[in-house]
Amino acid sequence: MTRAPRDQTVGPWAKEKLETLRAYLHYYTTRLKKQPFELWYIDAFAGPGRSPVRKPKVPLQDHTVEPDLFDDHPDHAPSAVPEETEYVKGSPRVALELTNPFAHYLFIEKAADRLAELNALKAEFPMLDIDIRPGDANAQLTALLARRINWRSENKGVVFLDPFGMHVPWTTIASLAKTRGLEVIVNFPFGMAINRMMLRSGRIRPSWVARLDATFGTHDWHNVVYREEPGLWENSTVKRQDTAERVLEWFSGRLQQTFGFASPAQLIRSTHGNPLYYLIWAGPRAEGLTGAEHILGQKTRAATSSRGRR
């Protein structure tokens, strides 16, 4: 449903997401720096080392027009007042610049131009073990898990699952959980993608149903989102009012059941306050949950407080 921008821009809200990632990775590597583990950082949708931040499109003549929610189609946007470009460090650079770096870095990316930027970034950090893999993230993660790596007692790691849309099936998440040594930080794109497929009428095209089933690993989401309401002649399908809360609680519960622990979700909003996606941590150890609860919860409280002061 959602498409990545044709340029390599990111929305202003990406800064909040990347700061959360940086804070948790710092917590993780600091906590484990004296432990006898080989630490891995795996970025499944790595992107470039840095990205320009998109500015809201403001028409030259009419400043009352609201910009598009996602602003992903610059070719169709109205003329904008030129402004100085702001750049944000991408997740690969965030991970590479940690005070206590990981022992191994794996960056997965499909786009040729972004791969070129990742290779240039790799040259900036010659002392670090950086592996850049082109291709599909799920296929590359499957290949990694097929390698003879002892994730239980010799290796540990964090996997950042940050696709632009619904590109991580539940089978991939479940496979990562089975290692009992890998944690995940998941971008759960409810507002940006998932909810758009959950039509109010309940009449969802079969291809969308299949995609939702793959994302959740089951068709049970349908009963979470919809209820049957009796009518005069036949029942009708009705979408529940509290869909976002119900789906998030259910999905987080599945993560907790699969990994052992799952954090509260940090809601990322657009510049206009619209809900976009949630960041959720899941992992096999309570120590990871302690850090994730503090970091994600702290940022959620700060965002709520900031909105309340406006």
C-alpha positions as a Python dict, from the first residue, in 0.01 Angstrom:
ca = {
    (1, 'M'): (0, 0, 0),
    (2, 'T'): (284, 241, 78),
    (3, 'R'): (571, 319, -153),
    (4, 'A'): (917, 438, -65),
    (5, 'P'): (1006, 785, -187),
    (6, 'R'): (1172, 794, -529),
    (7, 'D'): (1441, 1017, -387),
    (8, 'Q'): (1616, 911, -67),
    (9, 'T'): (1435, 1153, 160),
    (10, 'V'): (1285, 1069, 495),
    (11, 'G'): (1009, 1236, 690),
    (12, 'P'): (1097, 1460, 986),
    (13, 'W'): (958, 1192, 1218),
    (14, 'A'): (1250, 961, 1122),
    (15, 'K'): (1470, 1158, 1362),
    (16, 'E'): (1264, 1036, 1656),
    (17, 'K'): (1285, 675, 1537),
    (18, 'L'): (1662, 694, 1485),
    (19, 'E'): (1719, 851, 1825),
    (20, 'T'): (1530, 563, 1985),
    (21, 'L'): (1746, 318, 1791),
    (22, 'R'): (2065, 496, 1895),
    (23, 'A'): (1963, 502, 2261),
    (24, 'Y'): (1879, 131, 2271),
    (25, 'L'): (2193, 23, 2081),
    (26, 'H'): (2404, 228, 2324),
    (27, 'Y'): (2229, 60, 2616),
    (28, 'Y'): (2278, -283, 2458),
    (29, 'T'): (2648, -257, 2373),
    (30, 'T'): (2731, -89, 2704),
    (31, 'R'): (2554, -359, 2903),
    (32, 'L'): (2722, -644, 2714),
    (33, 'K'): (3066, -495, 2641),
    (34, 'K'): (3235, -707, 2912),
    (35, 'Q'): (3041, -1024, 2833),
    (36, 'P'): (3207, -1304, 2630),
    (37, 'F'): (2977, -1264, 2329),
    (38, 'E'): (3035, -1164, 1969),
    (39, 'L'): (2782, -885, 1923),
    (40, 'W'): (2599, -835, 1593),
    (41, 'Y'): (2401, -546, 1452),
    (42, 'I'): (2181, -649, 1160),
    (43, 'D'): (2002, -382, 959),
    (44, 'A'): (1755, -559, 732),
    (45, 'F'): (1649, -248, 535),
    (46, 'A'): (1964, -47, 578),
    (47, 'G'): (1918, 243, 337),
    (48, 'P'): (2199, 497, 291),
    (49, 'G'): (2434, 635, 554),
    (50, 'R'): (2240, 959, 566),
    (51, 'S'): (1923, 1099, 411),
    (52, 'P'): (1780, 1444, 341),
    (53, 'V'): (1477, 1531, 551),
    (54, 'R'): (1165, 1615, 352),
    (55, 'K'): (1017, 1958, 408),
    (56, 'P'): (641, 2010, 406),
    (57, 'K'): (542, 2129, 62),
    (58, 'V'): (414, 2486, 90),
    (59, 'P'): (263, 2637, -228),
    (60, 'L'): (407, 2969, -336),
    (61, 'Q'): (65, 3132, -380),
    (62, 'D'): (-160, 2950, -137),
    (63, 'H'): (-12, 2891, 208),
    (64, 'T'): (-337, 2747, 344),
    (65, 'V'): (-308, 2415, 158),
    (66, 'E'): (-224, 2124, 383),
    (67, 'P'): (69, 1907, 269),
    (68, 'D'): (12, 1544, 186),
    (69, 'L'): (29, 1312, 489),
    (70, 'F'): (323, 1110, 362),
    (71, 'D'): (453, 1350, 95),
    (72, 'D'): (598, 1059, -101),
    (73, 'H'): (536, 1188, -451),
    (74, 'P'): (755, 1494, -511),
    (75, 'D'): (681, 1484, -884),
    (76, 'H'): (318, 1571, -813),
    (77, 'A'): (375, 1817, -530),
    (78, 'P'): (309, 2190, -570),
    (79, 'S'): (603, 2424, -613),
    (80, 'A'): (773, 2483, -281),
    (81, 'V'): (975, 2764, -133),
    (82, 'P'): (1340, 2655, -149),
    (83, 'E'): (1496, 2585, 189),
    (84, 'E'): (1833, 2466, 311),
    (85, 'T'): (1842, 2087, 311),
    (86, 'E'): (1863, 1914, 648),
    (87, 'Y'): (2025, 1572, 667),
    (88, 'V'): (1975, 1297, 921),
    (89, 'K'): (2214, 1010, 994),
    (90, 'G'): (2069, 681, 874),
    (91, 'S'): (2050, 371, 1092),
    (92, 'P'): (2380, 223, 959),
    (93, 'R'): (2579, 531, 1059),
    (94, 'V'): (2396, 551, 1391),
    (95, 'A'): (2511, 197, 1470),
    (96, 'L'): (2867, 247, 1344),
    (97, 'E'): (2925, 560, 1554),
    (98, 'L'): (2843, 397, 1888),
    (99, 'T'): (3090, 448, 2172),
    (100, 'N'): (3099, 71, 2220),
    (101, 'P'): (3068, -70, 1867),
    (102, 'F'): (2940, -412, 1770),
    (103, 'A'): (3184, -683, 1665),
    (104, 'H'): (2994, -749, 1340),
    (105, 'Y'): (2769, -537, 1120),
    (106, 'L'): (2541, -676, 852),
    (107, 'F'): (2365, -427, 624),
    (108, 'I'): (2104, -556, 378),
    (109, 'E'): (1979, -334, 96),
    (110, 'K'): (1819, -382, -247),
    (111, 'A'): (1864, -45, -416),
    (112, 'A'): (2186, -2, -615),
    (113, 'D'): (2231, 365, -528),
    (114, 'R'): (2193, 297, -158),
    (115, 'L'): (2435, 6, -181),
    (116, 'A'): (2693, 241, -331),
    (117, 'E'): (2647, 479, -37),
    (118, 'L'): (2679, 193, 211),
    (119, 'N'): (3006, 85, 52),
    (120, 'A'): (3133, 442, 82),
    (121, 'L'): (3025, 440, 446),
    (122, 'K'): (3210, 112, 501),
    (123, 'A'): (3531, 278, 379),
    (124, 'E'): (3494, 538, 656),
    (125, 'F'): (3514, 264, 923),
    (126, 'P'): (3800, 35, 812),
    (127, 'M'): (3853, -101, 1165),
    (128, 'L'): (3500, -245, 1189),
    (129, 'D'): (3374, -574, 1045),
    (130, 'I'): (3105, -462, 800),
    (131, 'D'): (2927, -698, 563),
    (132, 'I'): (2699, -545, 299),
    (133, 'R'): (2457, -784, 133),
    (134, 'P'): (2244, -687, -169),
    (135, 'G'): (1901, -836, -218),
    (136, 'D'): (1580, -920, -39),
    (137, 'A'): (1593, -873, 337),
    (138, 'N'): (1395, -1185, 422),
    (139, 'A'): (1609, -1404, 196),
    (140, 'Q'): (1930, -1262, 340),
    (141, 'L'): (1809, -1310, 698),
    (142, 'T'): (1717, -1669, 615),
    (143, 'A'): (2066, -1721, 472),
    (144, 'L'): (2223, -1573, 787),
    (145, 'L'): (2023, -1803, 1013),
    (146, 'A'): (2130, -2102, 804),
    (147, 'R'): (2496, -2031, 889),
    (148, 'R'): (2661, -2217, 1175),
    (149, 'I'): (2643, -1934, 1423),
    (150, 'N'): (2585, -2018, 1788),
    (151, 'W'): (2335, -1752, 1892),
    (152, 'R'): (2263, -1903, 2232),
    (153, 'S'): (2603, -1894, 2402),
    (154, 'E'): (2864, -1732, 2174),
    (155, 'N'): (2684, -1464, 1969),
    (156, 'K'): (2413, -1211, 2046),
    (157, 'G'): (2263, -938, 1838),
    (158, 'V'): (2002, -678, 1754),
    (159, 'V'): (1805, -690, 1429),
    (160, 'F'): (1647, -366, 1310),
    (161, 'L'): (1338, -439, 1099),
    (162, 'D'): (1245, -105, 947),
    (163, 'P'): (1077, -160, 610),
    (164, 'F'): (880, 103, 422),
    (165, 'G'): (552, -87, 439),
    (166, 'M'): (461, -450, 494),
    (167, 'H'): (774, -634, 384),
    (168, 'V'): (845, -853, 687),
    (169, 'P'): (631, -1167, 710),
    (170, 'W'): (572, -1329, 1045),
    (171, 'T'): (780, -1630, 934),
    (172, 'T'): (1091, -1409, 937),
    (173, 'I'): (1014, -1274, 1284),
    (174, 'A'): (950, -1624, 1418),
    (175, 'S'): (1278, -1751, 1271),
    (176, 'L'): (1471, -1474, 1444),
    (177, 'A'): (1300, -1556, 1773),
    (178, 'K'): (1403, -1922, 1749),
    (179, 'T'): (1770, -1828, 1780),
    (180, 'R'): (1712, -1726, 2145),
    (181, 'G'): (2003, -1488, 2101),
    (182, 'L'): (1870, -1220, 1868),
    (183, 'E'): (1653, -927, 1967),
    (184, 'V'): (1446, -721, 1726),
    (185, 'I'): (1332, -363, 1701),
    (186, 'V'): (1030, -373, 1473),
    (187, 'N'): (865, -95, 1276),
    (188, 'F'): (497, -193, 1292),
    (189, 'P'): (343, 19, 1013),
    (190, 'F'): (-17, 25, 1128),
    (191, 'G'): (-105, 379, 1021),
    (192, 'M'): (112, 387, 710),
    (193, 'A'): (10, 54, 561),
    (194, 'I'): (-184, -203, 761),
    (195, 'N'): (-490, 1, 852),
    (196, 'R'): (-530, 112, 492),
    (197, 'M'): (-600, -248, 397),
    (198, 'M'): (-847, -304, 678),
    (199, 'L'): (-1140, -142, 501),
    (200, 'R'): (-1434, -23, 707),
    (201, 'S'): (-1672, -235, 497),
    (202, 'G'): (-1475, -553, 564),
    (203, 'R'): (-1480, -632, 191),
    (204, 'I'): (-1105, -670, 147),
    (205, 'R'): (-960, -786, -181),
    (206, 'P'): (-808, -1137, -160),
    (207, 'S'): (-452, -1019, -232),
    (208, 'W'): (-471, -783, 66),
    (209, 'V'): (-608, -1057, 289),
    (210, 'A'): (-315, -1279, 190),
    (211, 'R'): (-70, -1001, 266),
    (212, 'L'): (-224, -935, 606),
    (213, 'D'): (-222, -1307, 682),
    (214, 'A'): (150, -1323, 595),
    (215, 'T'): (230, -1017, 808),
    (216, 'F'): (55, -1157, 1115),
    (217, 'G'): (122, -1525, 1051),
    (218, 'T'): (-246, -1606, 1097),
    (219, 'H'): (-592, -1497, 986),
    (220, 'D'): (-692, -1428, 1346),
    (221, 'W'): (-642, -1054, 1289),
    (222, 'H'): (-984, -1052, 1121),
    (223, 'N'): (-1164, -1127, 1448),
    (224, 'V'): (-953, -863, 1623),
    (225, 'V'): (-1056, -596, 1372),
    (226, 'Y'): (-1413, -692, 1280),
    (227, 'R'): (-1727, -815, 1447),
    (228, 'E'): (-2048, -955, 1310),
    (229, 'E'): (-2358, -744, 1374),
    (230, 'P'): (-2700, -905, 1333),
    (231, 'G'): (-2929, -746, 1076),
    (232, 'L'): (-3290, -788, 972),
    (233, 'W'): (-3209, -1040, 698),
    (234, 'E'): (-2842, -1126, 748),
    (235, 'N'): (-2540, -1038, 958),
    (236, 'S'): (-2312, -754, 854),
    (237, 'T'): (-1939, -713, 911),
    (238, 'V'): (-1851, -406, 1118),
    (239, 'K'): (-1505, -265, 1186),
    (240, 'R'): (-1444, -204, 1555),
    (241, 'Q'): (-1393, 153, 1671),
    (242, 'D'): (-1075, 82, 1871),
    (243, 'T'): (-898, -103, 1591),
    (244, 'A'): (-552, 47, 1643),
    (245, 'E'): (-541, -32, 2016),
    (246, 'R'): (-678, -383, 1968),
    (247, 'V'): (-441, -476, 1684),
    (248, 'L'): (-139, -330, 1862),
    (249, 'E'): (-215, -516, 2185),
    (250, 'W'): (-273, -840, 1995),
    (251, 'F'): (42, -807, 1781),
    (252, 'S'): (256, -715, 2084),
    (253, 'G'): (117, -1019, 2261),
    (254, 'R'): (224, -1241, 1972),
    (255, 'L'): (574, -1093, 1988),
    (256, 'Q'): (590, -1156, 2362),
    (257, 'Q'): (470, -1513, 2322),
    (258, 'T'): (724, -1578, 2045),
    (259, 'F'): (1033, -1407, 2192),
    (260, 'G'): (963, -1416, 2564),
    (261, 'F'): (950, -1041, 2620),
    (262, 'A'): (808, -743, 2430),
    (263, 'S'): (818, -375, 2517),
    (264, 'P'): (539, -120, 2516),
    (265, 'A'): (509, 40, 2173),
    (266, 'Q'): (641, 386, 2092),
    (267, 'L'): (403, 566, 1858),
    (268, 'I'): (567, 773, 1585),
    (269, 'R'): (348, 1053, 1451),
    (270, 'S'): (370, 1273, 1146),
    (271, 'T'): (441, 1645, 1174),
    (272, 'H'): (61, 1695, 1179),
    (273, 'G'): (10, 1451, 1466),
    (274, 'N'): (-123, 1164, 1256),
    (275, 'P'): (-22, 815, 1377),
    (276, 'L'): (223, 654, 1134),
    (277, 'Y'): (382, 349, 1292),
    (278, 'Y'): (494, 193, 1619),
    (279, 'L'): (839, 87, 1734),
    (280, 'I'): (834, -233, 1938),
    (281, 'W'): (1127, -419, 2094),
    (282, 'A'): (1112, -795, 2146),
    (283, 'G'): (1376, -1032, 2279),
    (284, 'P'): (1454, -1335, 2491),
    (285, 'R'): (1590, -1164, 2804),
    (286, 'A'): (1444, -948, 3078),
    (287, 'E'): (1753, -721, 3082),
    (288, 'G'): (1675, -615, 2726),
    (289, 'L'): (1316, -545, 2821),
    (290, 'T'): (1432, -322, 3107),
    (291, 'G'): (1624, -98, 2869),
    (292, 'A'): (1359, -103, 2598),
    (293, 'E'): (1081, -16, 2843),
    (294, 'H'): (1278, 280, 2972),
    (295, 'I'): (1386, 414, 2631),
    (296, 'L'): (1067, 363, 2433),
    (297, 'G'): (847, 458, 2726),
    (298, 'Q'): (1051, 768, 2802),
    (299, 'K'): (1027, 893, 2445),
    (300, 'T'): (655, 822, 2431),
    (301, 'R'): (600, 1021, 2752),
    (302, 'A'): (813, 1307, 2617),
    (303, 'A'): (615, 1320, 2291),
    (304, 'T'): (284, 1318, 2479),
    (305, 'S'): (402, 1595, 2708),
    (306, 'S'): (522, 1802, 2413),
    (307, 'R'): (185, 1776, 2238),
    (308, 'G'): (9, 1872, 2560),
    (309, 'R'): (203, 2200, 2586),
    (310, 'R'): (96, 2328, 2242),
}
